[in-house]
Amino acid sequence: MDEIVVRSKVKWPDVPDVYGWLSLDRRGNWLLKRERIGNAALRAFISRNYQPDALGRWYFQNGPQRVFVSLAYTPLVLHFDGEALFDHCGKPFQSEQAFLDDEGSVLMIGKPGIGLLDDRDLAGYADRAQGLPGIARETVQARFGFVAHPAA
């Protein structure tokens, strides 16, 4: 978490949480009220301050305020850069297990949590996806302990 964020939380401890403004799409794009955030510095700031709470709700700590994120699917979106796997925040991701859901999406479990493989990487992963254990999309949220659409 950015130092300026930590200091602001101490200075203003009772700022209300925000719901319904920020979302994450299936390709790892941050959306503000359905509009893709184009500013690279803002995307990086959100990514550095993105984390889950104890209830599995993912949020962006915007200074003293928690901005809860609505998820199109999983809290992380993964992509390959060469052979290396990264999440949408730019952090390396080490897959421990992978699943193929009933819609043909690949999900991977790693230390930070569960991520959806970006659909643009599916073709390159197709050979490895053969024989993955199946999982029903409707069970993913409960099984891996996250909330896709947090509410107050």
C-alpha positions as CSV (number, residue, x, y, z in Angstrom):
1,M,0.0,0.0,0.0
2,D,1.3,3.5,-0.9
3,E,2.6,5.5,2.1
4,I,0.3,8.4,1.3
5,V,-2.6,6.0,1.5
6,V,-1.5,4.8,4.9
7,R,-1.1,8.3,6.3
8,S,-4.5,9.4,5.0
9,K,-6.2,6.4,6.7
10,V,-4.8,7.6,10.0
11,K,-5.7,11.2,9.4
12,W,-9.3,10.4,8.3
13,P,-10.4,7.1,9.9
14,D,-14.1,7.3,9.4
15,V,-14.6,7.9,5.6
16,P,-17.5,5.9,4.3
17,D,-16.9,3.0,1.8
18,V,-17.9,3.3,-1.8
19,Y,-19.7,0.6,-3.8
20,G,-20.8,0.3,-7.4
21,W,-18.3,2.7,-9.0
22,L,-15.2,0.6,-9.8
23,S,-15.1,-2.7,-11.6
24,L,-12.7,-5.2,-13.1
25,D,-13.5,-6.7,-16.5
26,R,-12.5,-10.2,-17.7
27,R,-9.4,-8.8,-19.4
28,G,-8.0,-7.0,-16.3
29,N,-9.2,-3.5,-17.2
30,W,-10.3,-1.1,-14.5
31,L,-13.7,0.5,-15.3
32,L,-15.1,3.5,-13.6
33,K,-18.9,3.5,-14.1
34,R,-18.4,1.2,-17.1
35,E,-15.8,3.4,-18.7
36,R,-12.3,2.0,-19.1
37,I,-9.7,3.9,-17.1
38,G,-7.2,5.1,-19.7
39,N,-4.8,7.0,-17.4
40,A,-1.7,4.8,-16.8
41,A,-0.8,6.5,-13.5
42,L,-4.3,6.0,-12.1
43,R,-4.4,2.4,-13.2
44,A,-1.0,1.8,-11.5
45,F,-2.2,3.5,-8.3
46,I,-5.3,1.4,-8.2
47,S,-3.3,-1.8,-8.8
48,R,-0.8,-1.0,-6.1
49,N,-3.6,-0.5,-3.5
50,Y,-5.9,-3.4,-4.5
51,Q,-6.5,-6.1,-1.9
52,P,-9.1,-8.2,-0.2
53,D,-10.8,-7.7,3.1
54,A,-11.5,-10.4,5.6
55,L,-14.9,-11.1,3.9
56,G,-13.3,-11.8,0.5
57,R,-14.5,-8.4,-0.9
58,W,-11.7,-6.9,-3.1
59,Y,-11.2,-3.1,-2.9
60,F,-9.0,-0.3,-3.9
61,Q,-7.8,1.8,-0.9
62,N,-8.1,5.3,-2.2
63,G,-6.6,7.4,0.5
64,P,-8.8,6.9,3.6
65,Q,-11.6,5.4,1.5
66,R,-12.2,1.8,0.5
67,V,-13.6,1.6,-3.0
68,F,-15.1,-1.9,-3.4
69,V,-14.6,-3.5,-6.8
70,S,-17.3,-5.4,-8.8
71,L,-15.7,-8.4,-10.5
72,A,-16.7,-9.6,-13.9
73,Y,-15.5,-13.0,-12.7
74,T,-12.4,-13.5,-10.5
75,P,-10.4,-10.9,-8.4
76,L,-7.3,-11.4,-10.6
77,V,-6.9,-11.6,-14.3
78,L,-3.8,-13.4,-15.6
79,H,-1.8,-13.1,-18.7
80,F,1.4,-14.5,-20.1
81,D,4.4,-12.4,-21.0
82,G,6.6,-15.0,-22.7
83,E,6.5,-18.0,-20.4
84,A,6.0,-15.9,-17.2
85,L,2.5,-15.4,-15.8
86,F,1.4,-12.1,-14.3
87,D,-1.8,-10.8,-12.8
88,H,-3.5,-7.6,-14.1
89,C,-1.7,-5.5,-11.5
90,G,1.6,-6.5,-13.0
91,K,2.7,-8.9,-10.2
92,P,4.2,-12.3,-11.0
93,F,1.7,-15.1,-10.4
94,Q,2.8,-18.7,-9.6
95,S,0.0,-21.1,-10.5
96,E,-0.4,-24.0,-8.1
97,Q,-3.5,-25.5,-9.8
98,A,-5.6,-24.8,-12.8
99,F,-9.2,-25.6,-13.7
100,L,-11.4,-25.5,-16.8
101,D,-14.8,-24.1,-16.1
102,D,-18.0,-25.1,-17.9
103,E,-17.8,-22.0,-20.2
104,G,-14.3,-22.9,-21.4
105,S,-12.4,-20.4,-19.2
106,V,-9.2,-21.4,-17.5
107,L,-8.9,-20.5,-13.8
108,M,-5.6,-20.7,-11.8
109,I,-5.0,-20.8,-8.1
110,G,-1.9,-19.2,-6.7
111,K,-0.7,-17.6,-3.5
112,P,-2.6,-14.3,-3.9
113,G,-5.8,-16.1,-4.8
114,I,-7.7,-17.2,-7.9
115,G,-7.3,-15.7,-11.3
116,L,-9.0,-16.0,-14.7
117,L,-6.6,-16.5,-17.7
118,D,-7.2,-13.6,-20.1
119,D,-9.0,-15.0,-23.1
120,R,-6.3,-13.7,-25.4
121,D,-3.9,-16.2,-23.9
122,L,-6.3,-19.2,-24.2
123,A,-5.1,-20.3,-27.7
124,G,-1.5,-20.5,-26.4
125,Y,-2.5,-22.4,-23.3
126,A,-4.9,-24.9,-25.1
127,D,-2.5,-27.9,-25.1
128,R,-2.0,-27.5,-21.3
129,A,-5.7,-27.1,-20.7
130,Q,-6.5,-30.6,-21.9
131,G,-7.2,-32.8,-18.9
132,L,-7.6,-29.9,-16.4
133,P,-10.2,-30.7,-13.7
134,G,-13.5,-29.1,-14.4
135,I,-15.3,-26.6,-12.3
136,A,-18.8,-25.1,-12.5
137,R,-18.6,-21.3,-12.8
138,E,-21.5,-20.9,-10.3
139,T,-19.4,-22.6,-7.6
140,V,-16.2,-20.5,-8.1
141,Q,-17.0,-17.6,-5.8
142,A,-18.0,-19.7,-2.8
143,R,-15.3,-22.3,-3.3
144,F,-12.5,-19.7,-3.4
145,G,-13.9,-17.3,-0.9
146,F,-14.4,-14.0,-2.8
147,V,-17.3,-11.7,-3.4
148,A,-17.9,-10.7,-7.0
149,H,-20.4,-7.9,-6.3
150,P,-19.8,-6.4,-2.8
151,A,-22.6,-4.3,-1.3
152,A,-22.9,-2.2,1.8
